[in-house]
Every structure is written in C-alpha cells, then in structure tokens.
Amino acid sequence: MSLIRGRFRKAADKLVAEYTVSTHFDWRLYRQDIAGSIAHAKMLARQQIISEREAEAITEGLESIREEIAQDRFQFKTELEDIHMNIEARLIEKVGEVGGKLHTARSRNDQVTLDLRLFAKEAASDTLDSLRGLQRAIVGLAEANKSVVMPGYTHLQPAQPVLLAHHLLAYFEMLQRDVDRFCDCLRRVDVMPLGSGAVAGVAYDVDRDFLACELGFSRISQNSMDAVSDRDFVLDYEAAASLCMMHRSRLAEEIILWSSQEFGFIELDEAYATGSSIMPQKKNPDIAELVRGKTGRVYGRLTAMLVTMKALPLSYNRDLQEDKEGFFDTVDTLLSTLEVFTGMVSTIRVRTEDTERALKRGYILATDLADYLVKKGEAFRSAHGIVAGLVGYAGEKGRSFAELDLNEYKKFSPLFEEDVYSISVASSLAARNVVGGTAPGQVERALATAKKLMGEAEG
C-alpha cells in the first residue's frame, strides 16, 4: 500500500498506480533527497522538535540507505510512487516509528523542489566545468594554427581572408556567453525552499537559515506558494542548454563542411568518425551530425516544459511531475555533447594546403581592391561598382587579379597603378587591424584575452 492513500479506503486502480509512478526516473534524486532529509533531521533536533537521539537514528538510517542505493542493493517499490516515499518507507523499516518523525514540518512539495534545486546546482556547476574544457580545446586548436589563413564566408560564399584562429575564437565568444548564462542559472537556482511546506509554510519553529547553510544555499525563498511551484530554474537551465547546443550545432555544421572532400580544410581523428556499411572509402562525421541532431531534442525539452508551466495556477500541481524526465535528459545530452565535442575538437588536424588553395578561388581580395580605390579618392559605392565590373571581366577571361596586366586594370579606373599588385592575402589581413578584427596582432591579443579568462576561471 502506498503511504499516501490517507483517507481513502479504496486502493488505487492498477492503471492509475502505473500512470502516476515516477520512481523509474526520479530515483536519480536519491543523493539530494537524503542530503536534504539529513539536514532536516538535524534542524528538527536543533529546534527541539525531535530529540538528538531520534535525529541521530534517522541520520544513520538515511546514510545506510544511501549506501544501499549506491551499491545497487536497494529494492525500489513502484507502489510507493516516488523516490521520496521509497526512502521514507525503507527508513521506517530500518529505524522503526522514529523514521516517521522525519516528515515533520515539511511536505513532499517543498521536499521535491529542494531535491531538484540541489540537482540543478550540481548540473550547472558540471556544465560550467565542461564548457571551460571545450574553451581550452578551442583555444588550443586556434593557438596551434594561428598562422593558417582561410576564406571567411558570408552566405557560404568566399568573402574575405581571415585567420583560422579568428574563426575559431568566434566560437570561444559563444562559449563565453554560454558560461555567463550558466553562471546566471547557478545564481538563480541557489534558493533554499525547505520550510515552505505544502503551500502556506509550516506550523513549527523551524530554522530555515540553518537549513540553507547546511545545504549550501546562499539565500532562502521568500514566498511559500512560489517556492513549491517555481520551476523557472529548470527552464533557465533548459533555455541556456538550448542556446549552448545551438552554438555547438553551428560549429558541428562547419566541421561537417570542412571535413568534406569539397572543402578538405580539416581531417577528423578516426576516433571521432565512422565508416559506411557498404562504402569502404567513407569517413563520416557522424559525431558532429549527432550533435546537430540532438540540438532539436534539447529544444523539444524546453518547449515541453514551457507548455507544462504555461497555465498552472498556484501552487503545486501534479503536472510538475513532468519537470524531471526532460530536465534529466537535457542535462545528460548537453554534458555528453560537451565531452565528446571537446575530444573531437582537440584531435582535429588542419589541412593548410587546402585552406591556401581555397583562398585562390572566388576573387577573395575584391573588397581590398575597392578599398584601394577609396584610398585613392574614389567614393566607395563607385569603387564597389568598378571592382564588380573587374571581377566579371576576370571571370570571363578565366584569370585571377594577379594575372591581369595594368592596362586591363586601367580600363576600369585610371586610379589603378603598379602598387595594385601589392595587394595580397597578407596585406588584407594586416589591414583589418581593429579590435575584433582578423589582423594577426589583434588575433594574438584575442588569444591572450581568452587564455586570461580561462586562467581566472580556473583560479
């Protein structure tokens, strides 16, 4: 029999019991549930609501249960519905009636919210560690290839030369915004709800500040109704995770493109690629493709939780049982993605011969030619039109800019002189010497800033 049939004389229908059970997923909260219960027992004794001896017996029983679950010796009973009731029932089996005193001055409503907040704090902290690991991998790849030049693209068309390190550091910036968001998640989840009871608070002289200190929270909730029904912290994590996965998916797409025969910019390590069942020559970027695919999965979890919350009246409603499976899946998906992505990025080999070859396609110095004319006195819009005509002419002739003679240049503008041939990929990079630009000196400074940020995070 479930411990919460209460006033009911009739047993729950078998289908209802199966429909409402959550033990098969919320068992993951056992460490948090036991930590919260031990702190609660200590507080009850401290406030003389139960005796010190009773608190000691409860604590010893809970620690023993924690070991049973950790060692896979605990027998979960689905008829007890959830992890909280399973632990409480086992506690009463182990220490007797005194175990029933543990639930004094609390409800499952504030208990489950506490457990989930403790889990979310740990998840956010683990995510920050993983994000910083990927930042290190990105910076490492950029540092190892800081002299490599490649086309920068807009509309997936060659646009202007950029340093590969500059391109990679764009993802470092995205990662840093992800770090900031998960720091915000950690700050907002850091609220201790125990003492809110079922809806209105508890009718005992509890010490909520002691509980917050014991459980590592910086502050306590200020409204009992909000505390038991708030799942903003779950949404915070899932929203941040969705943005984080979107950033990883963007880089995954570039890795897929860059590792293709058509681009050939990078070589994936064999440990992060797969073969084909029928085509022996294939080296597929399946890991990157899965990252791209799992991004939609995380988006779905966020949307599902938003829909769950959108019409809930205060305070607790059983709909909130749906908060955990999606949340656990989001945490698992994001952490595994960050881990595998870090390994994949760390082992990428850059094919410089192919990045250099790509620079010779698409008249990538066209903007520099326009800037050349502007510096000679031409209005930019006119210069743009002149160079557009030059590109069309060179394309028809099947020649590069360097292969055109000066007379051909002068057909388009008398401002062209011999110094036009000094325009090169190197001069193009050097000209972008502004903060945030791709000039080598600016990229060196950006690398130094990135390394400083990582050092501060580790310190």
Secondary structure by P-SEA (a helix, b strand, c coil): cccccccccccccaaaaaaaccccccccaaaaaaaaaaaaaaaaaaaccccaaaaaaaaaaaaaaaaaaaaccbbbbcccccaaaaaaaaaaaacccccccccccccaaaaaaaaaaaaaaaaaaaaaaaaaaaaaaaaaaaaacccbbbbbbccccccbbbbaaaaaaaaaaaaaaaaaaaaaaaaaaccccccccccccccccccaaaaaaaaccccccccaaaaaccaaaaaaaaaaaaaaaaaaaaaaaaaaaaacccccccccccccbbbbccccccccaaaaaaaaaaaaaaaaaaaaaaaaacccccccccccccccaaaaaaaaaaaaaaaaaaaaaaacccaaaaaaaaaaccccaaaaaaaaaaaacccaaaaaaaaaaaaaaaaaaccccccccaaaaaaaccccccccccccaaaaaaaccccccccaaaaaaaaaaaaaaaaaaac
